Structures are given as C-alpha cells and as structure tokens.
Amino acid sequence: MNGYDIGNSIQIQSDGKYVVAGGSWGTSYDLAIWRYNSDGSLDTSFGGVGYVTHNGTAGGNGIDIGNSIQIQSDGKYVIGGYSTNSYSGSSFAIWRYNPDGSLDTTFNNTGFITFGYYKSAFLIQSIICKSDEEYILVGVTRSLGKSAGLFLARYINSYQITNLDPLLDATVSNANIETDGEYGAYGIKDIILSNLEGIPIASLKVDMRNGDKNWSGLKADISLEQGKTYVRYPGGTSNIPGIENNGLTLFVPRKETDNAVWICPHAESLNEIDFNCKDGYGVLIGDEVVSIYTKYETEISETPLVDVDFDDGLFPPTLEFFSWTKGGNTNWSINGSVYQTASYSLGSQGSGEDLGHNQTAWVKADFTSSELGGRIAFDWKVSSEVNYDFLYVCVDSLYDCAFYESNYRISANVDWTNVGIDVSAGEHTITWAYSKDGSINSGSDMGWIDNIRYYPNELVSAQSYFAVSGLSGTQERWL
C-alpha cells in the first residue's frame, strides 16, 4: 500500500490470526482490510498479499473507510463504515468479505450495501452481528446543515414474506435498513420470486422512500393445490392528496416447465389470477426486473401559501411557516430605508453596523415543502464592490452559504430582482449571505431581501405504471 494507512478496528480469530479494518491512502482513502498471522507477519492467503482494498462503494470517487469489523460464525467478515457518494455527501456502508479476501456477492449481489441522502452524512461507527444475516448499527448522521445526531439501525439481509410457507420458493430480500417508520421498512425492497430449483425469475421493486405509496398492505400467498404463488401490492389511497394507486400482482406458476412470471394488474386473490392474466404480461426467467410507480404532473400554484414582506417591522416575522436564525459578523435586520414594496425589507446589517473585510453575515429560514414540492420566490437587491463582494442564496447549505455552494449570487449595483427556486417535498433550509473579500468598500456595502413567498405545487394528473426492464431494454405500460 502507498501513502497513509489507518486502522480503526481489530478482531482476533479462533486460529489466533488478527484482522484489521480501516483505510489506505492512494489518490484517496480506500477501505482496507489486513490479516496478520499470530507472529505479526501478513497472512498472504488473504487476498494474495495479506490485504484487500475497495473504493467507490457509494458511487463517489473519494473516501471509503471501515470503522468497525466483526467476524461471523461462518468465518466471513462484516465491516461497517462510510463512503462518499456522488451527490455531495457520504453514505453509511456495510461490506461483507469471504475468508479468502474476496467480496461475498451473496450479500446484496455485490458484497456491499450503502444508504445516504443528498448533501447528508451517514457514518457507521460500530457494527454488531446479531446473526450471520442481521446486524445492529450505530453511528452519526448530519443532514442539510443541521447538527449531528446519533442513529441506531437494524439491517436484515433476507427473511420470509408473511404467510408464505418457508419451504416454498418466494422470499423477500431487503436491500436496505429497517427503522420504525410509519410504513415499516424504509428503503428499497426487492420481492424476489424463484422457480422450484431456486433460480431467480423476477423481482418487484418496492420503493419505501416513495411518498406517494403506502406499502403497509403488501401481501403474498401460495396454493399448493393450484400450483400458484403470488405477491400483491394492493394500491388504493396514496399518501399524496388526489393520487389513487392501482394495484399489481406478480403470479408465479409453480410448474417445472414454466419459464415466466406473469404480471396480473388487477387480480386481488389467488382465485382471480387465471382470468385476469389473460391480458397479462410475461416476464421470462433471467435478469428482467418489474417495477411499479406513479408518474404525476404538477404545476406551481398561482397563489402563494406564504408571503413574508416584513411590513410589520418585526424580525423574525410572525408567520410560523418559516423558522428563522441569523449569524455571522453583523446582524441581518429590518430596514426602513430600502424596500421593494410597502415600508420595510430585511438588510444584511443593522443601523451603526459595518461588515468588515473577509467577513460574512447570514440569515436562514427553515421550512417544510408540501408533498408535491413547490417554489421559493423572493426579491433581492445589492450595492457592493463589483465581482468581489456578493449577496448569495443557497438551499440546503452544509455551511453558511459559501460561494462554491451557490448557483445564485449578485454584486455591484443590482436593483430589485425576483428569483424563484424549485424545492422538493420535505424539510429545507434557505440561506441568504452577504460576504466581503479582503479589501475595498463600495456603494452601501450590503444586500437586502423582501417579499419571500412559498408556492406549493398542485396536482395536474397522475397515472400508475409498471415497467419490465431486461437485456432488451425497458417496456412501460399503464396499470
């Protein structure tokens, strides 16, 4: 290995060998696992050289680190840690290795699993094997610029669907983490269906993170007499107002000569399968995957749900939609001299304050966007040194709205201008910051904001689909 190596966790095997997990620096930190003989020499039967590395686990090209390692009863190694991802954050990561140093591809088909969000950090600090297929995780998470917090989670690699005979051939592989969420497991589940020989036939992607579906009614059943296995997503009322989800059934004929799974969109029981599958869709044995989801069109409401114009002369405003904080080297304050409408705006410094060189003042508004998302709109104005002192705006900043985070910034003398930024459903933070460089004062040397509005998206139409993806591409049909 080259550069810097770090070891974070060690275990002793029953044969006296030591196994260590950590990271090794090349062009970035890679997950590294070393195994040593009892005399301290590298055990070259592990990975051919005594160690193995892995990078790019969560799709990024930065850091992969193992913080905790455990040895399963079958001799395999389970490592918990984190991996930088491709969407400005880090995901927690679990890797599983065979005793020879190769990735155990029976674990999530890849040998590893990750979980993370946009601009959020998830790090596993410790992992415990409750069994060879169930792990308890503890670590830290930091999301959307907020304070770090503890997370405790349980990972289950596979288990049987409720009401299925464990001797039969339909199983659930849970590819993510279970939490105590409103709708049960939180993540993507693959309902995998196999033939009598245990060969995978097809799977139904169940996205627990999709807010427009309630997956709590997912069910399965088997009839030995009729030779049928089926898994049913019941559809029904969605979690987003105005959307009704249609159901979907996967039907597996239990005969050795059958080479397909059938999609039966409207069958609601085993007895209805034969009739409703006359117009069904066959999925051949192989790599084809069945997905169901809802597509919906939205438009921005013409009427704002919230309109903050600061014209009551108070900060924070009395409206409860936004939760306000401010900080930096001066205080954003109510300004009665410069405003877009009426009598007041919010300015980057108060009366008698002067922002110094290399200083910043910021103000933040936390809010929750509606189930279909929406748009934040506002007016802003700046008077500053051109191309050096800027008024910025950032959404979900991990910092206090630094220049490299913002796609929106203005400088010089820019009169009142309206800006609109689309936001997804859920919690968000919008930050405005006025920042100066190391020299020269120009103009009023400050920025102002006014008329902050939130427009929710409104539903135009919705349609449920199923899609079959395989080597020949993807075919999509309405339910």
N, C-alpha and C positions, 0 to 999 in steps of 0.2 A: 504494500500500500504506500501511497505517496502523501506528503504533507502531514496534516494533523489527524491523529486518531483519538477518539474519546470512548471510554467505556462507562456505561450508565447502570448496568445490571449484570449480576453473575449468579449462576446456579451450578451446583455440584451434582454430577450424575452418579448413579449407583455404582458405576465402574471406576469412580474416582476421577474422571475427566471433568474439566471445567468448561463451561460455555458462557460466553460474554456477549452482550448486545450493546450497541452504541452507534457511532458514526465514524466515517473516514472521509477526509477531505481530499478531493482530486481537483476538479474545477468547481465543485460544490460538495456539500456533505451528502454522502450516500449512507443508507442503512448498512451497518456492518455487523457480522456475527463471526466471532472467533471461537475455535475449540482447541483446548490445550490438553496434553497428556498430564498425568499426575506429576511427572518430573519437570513440568514447565515448558516443554517443547511443544510447538504447534503440531496438532494432530492432522497430518496430511491426508488421512482418509476422509476428512470433511472438506468437501468442495475441491479436492485435489491439491490444495495448498495450505489448508488449515483455516481458511476463512472464506466467506462469501459476502457480496455486496448487492444492493438493489437501489435503483433511483427511478424517479418519475412515477411513483406509485399513484398519486392523486391527479396526474395529468400535467403537473407543472414541470419545470426544469431546474428547481432549486434544491431545497433541503429535504432529505429523508433521514429521520433519526429514530432509533429504537431506545425507549426509556425503561422498558421492563420486559424480562424474559421469564417464561415458565416452561417446565418440561412436563408433557402429558404422560399419562400412564402407558401409552403406546410408543413412547420414546420421541415423539415429534416435538418440535419447539414452537411455541406461540410467543410472538413479540408484539407489544403494544407501543405506539409512539405517535409520530405525526409526519405529514408530508405536505410540502407547499403545493397548492393547486393552481389551475390555470385561470382562476377568477379572483385574484388579489387576496388570497387568504391561505390558511392552512387547514387541512383535514386530519382528523384522527385516522390512524391506520393500524390495522392488525395484519400481521404476516404469519404464515404457518409454513415451517420447513420440515422436510423429512430428515432422518438422522444422517443421511449421506450429504446433506447440504443443498439439495435441490428443493425448489418451491413445491409445496404439496398442492397440486392442482385439483385435488378433490375438495379443497376449501374454496368455495365461491368460483370454481372453474379456473381461477387464476393463481391461487396461492395467497391472495391478499384481498382486503376489503377496506374501503375508505368512506368517510362521511364528513361533509362540510357544507357551508353556505357561502354566498357571495360576500366578500370582504369581512369574513369572520375567521376566528382562530379556534381550532379544537385540538387539544393536545392530551393524549393519554399519558398519565404519569405512572400508573401501576395497573397490572392485569393479573387476575387470579383465575385458574381453571377450576370451575365448579364441577365440570366433567370434560371429557375429550371433545364435546360439541357445544359446551356452554361456558361463557366467560363473563366475569364481572369486571367492569372497567371503572376506573376513577381518574379524573383529570381536571383540566381547566378549560374554560371557554371564554372568549371575548368577542362580542358581536357589535358591529355598527358603531364603533367608537365608545361603547359603554364600558363600565367597569368589568373586570374579570370576575368569573364566578366558577364555583365547583360544579362538575357534573358527575353523576353516578349512573351507569347504564348496564344493561344485561344484553349480551349477544348470544343468540341461539342460531346455530348453523342449520339445523333441519329438525322438523318434527311433523307428526301426522295431522292431517286435517281432521277436525272434529267429525265424529260419526263414521269415519272410514275404518274398515277392518284393517288393522296393521299388517295382516298377512297379504293384503291385496296391493295394487300397484299404483295408486295415486298419492303422491306426497307433496308437501309444501316445502320449498327451500326458501328460507327467509334471508334475503341478501343484505339486510340492514340491521338496525338496532331497535329493540323493543323499549318503549317508555310507557308511562301511564297517561298517554294522550287520550283525548275524547273519543277517538275512533280506533283505539287499540294500537297495534304496532305502527311505528312511524318510519316510513321508508318505502322502498320498492320491494314487493313480494313477487316471486315467480311461482305460480302454481304449476308445477311440472307434472305432466302426465306421461307414463311409461307403458310399454307393452308388457306382455306376460314374462318376457325374458329380462325385463328391467331396462330395456333400451329406451332412452327418452324419445318421445314422439313430438310433443309440442308443449308450449307453456303460455299461460295467460299472465301478462304483465299487470300487476295491481299496484298502482301508484298511490300510496297512502298520503303523499305530500300534496296531492291534487285537491285543492279546496272545494271543488265542485262535486265531489262524490263522498257518500257515506258508505264505507266498506264494512260496516259492522254486521251486515246481514249476509256476508259471504258464506256459502254452504256447499256441501258435497254429499253424494250418496252413491251407493253401489247396490246392484241387484245381481246376485249370482245366477238366479233362475233366468233372468232376461239377458244376461251377459252384457251388462251396461255399467259404465262408470261415468259420472258427470260432476262438473263443478259449475256452480251458478253464482254470478253476480246479479243481485236482484233488481238493480236500478231503483226507480222510484224518485221521491222528492230529493233534490240535491241540497247542498248547503249554501248555494247561491240563489237568492230570490229570482224566480222567473225561469229557472232551468229544471227540466224534468229529464232524468237519465233513464234511458231504456236499458233493459237487462240483457244479459248474454250468457249462453250456456255452451260449455265445451263437452262434447259427448265422445266417449271412447268405447267403441265396440270391443268386447273382450273375447276376440277370437284370434287364434294364431295366424289366420290367413289375412286378417285386416291389416292394411298398411296406411291408415289415415285416421285422424281425429276430425270430427265434424263440428263446425260452428252452427249452433241452433239458436238463433237470436231470441226466439220468443217462447221456447219450451221452459215451463216453470216446474216440471216434475219429471221423473223418470218415465211415467206413462205417456207423456206428451212428446217425447223425443222423436219417435219414428215418424209421426205425422208432420211435425214442424220442421223436420230436417229434409223434407223433400226439396226445399229450395235452399238448403244449407250450403256450406262451403267446406270442402275437404282440405285438410292440411296433411301433407304427406310426411311420413317418418323422415326425420333428418334435422336440419337446423332451422326450420321455419318457426317463427315466433308470432303469437297472436297478441295484439294489443287492443285495448278499448279505451276510449277517451271521448271527451266532449269538446267540440270546437264552438266558440261563440264569438259573435261580432259585437263590438261596443262602440259608443260614441261619447264624446265629452258633453256633459250636461251644459246647457246654455246658462243655467243659474248656479252661482257658487253656493256651496253648502256653508262656507265660512268666508267672511270678508272682514279683515282687520285693517282699519285705516288710521288707527292711533288718534282719532279725533276726540277721544275723551281725555287726551293729555296724560294717560296713565301708562306706565310700564312696570310689570307686564300688563298687557290688555286684560280686560275682564272676561273675554270669551275663553271657554275652557277647552276648546278643540286643540289648541297648541299649549305645550308646556315649555316655558322659556327659561333659558340660562344665558349668562354672558360672562366674559372674562377677557384676559389679556392685559395690556398696559394702560388702556383707557377704558372708559365705560360707554357702551352704546346707550344713548339717552334720547328722550323725547326732544324734538327740535321744532320750535315755533317760527323759525325764520325761513326755512327751506322746506317746501312740501309740494306734493303733486296735486292733491285736491284738498279742499277744506282748510284746516288750520295747522296740522301737525304731521311730522314724519318721524322716523327713527334714524338718528345720526350716529356716526362711529365714535364720537367723543362728546362729552358734556361741556357746558359752559366753563371756561377757565382751564380746560384740559388741553394739552398738546401732546400728540403722539410723536415720540422721538424716532431717530433713525434706527433701523433694524428692529422695529417694534411692530406689534400687531394687536388689534382689538377685534373680538369676535362676538357674535350673538347666535344662539341656536334655538330652534323650535322643534320639539319632538311632537309627532302626531301619528295617528293610525289611519292609513288609507283604507277605503272601502273594499269589499270582497272582489270587485272587478277592477280595482285600481282607480287612478284618476290623474289630475294635473294640479301642480302648484304653480300659481302665476303671481307676479309681483312687479312693481315699478321700482327702478333704481336710478341713481344719479351719482356722479363722481366729479371731483375737482382735485387734480393731483398732477405730479410730475409725469409727463408722458412716457410710457413704456418702462417705467421703473417702480412707481407706486400704484398699487392696484386695489380695486374692490372686487372681491371674489364671491362666488356662491358655490357650495358643494352639497351634494345629497349623500347621506350616509358616509361621511368622512371618518376615517380612523383617527385623524389628528384634528387640528383646528383649522381645517380648510387650507392646506398648503398649495402652492402654485402647481405642483405636479399632479394634484388630485382633481383639479378643476378644469372643466371644459368651458366655463363661463367666467370671464374677467373683463373689466373695463378700466381705462386710465385716461389721463388728460382731462378735458372738459367735455363730459358727455351729459347732455340734458336728459330729462326723464324718459326712460325707455322701458317697455314692457317685455318681460321674459316669462316663458312657460316651460315647465319641466315635467314630463310624464313620470309617474311613480306607480309601482306595482302595489298589489294588495299587501297589507300588513304594516308593521311599525317602521317608521323612517325618522331621520333627523336631517333638517336642512340648516346649513350654517352659512352665514354671511361674515366675511372678514375683510377688514381694511388693513393693508400691510405696506410698510415703507422699507426702502432699501437703505444703504449706508450713508447717503448724502443728498443734499438739495431739498428745499421746501418749495412747493409751487402751488398756486391757487389757494383754495381753502384747506387743502390737505386733509380731506375727509370724504366719506361716502354716506349716502342716505338711501333708505328703503321705505316704501309706502304701499298701501293697498295690497296686502298679502291675502290671496284668495285660494281656496281649495275647491276644485270642480270634480265631483265624482263621475266615474264612467257609468253610463246607462246601457242596459242590455238591449241590443237590437234583434238578435236572433241566436238560436242555439241548436246544435244538431249532434247527436251521438254517432260515433263511428266505430267500426272495428277495422283493423288492418292486419294483413298477413305479410310478414317480411321473411325473405329467404334468399337463396342464391340467385333467383330470377328477379330480385327487386322487391318492391313493396306494392301491394294492391290494397286499396282503401275503399270501403263501402259503408253506406249508411246502415244504421241499425233500424 
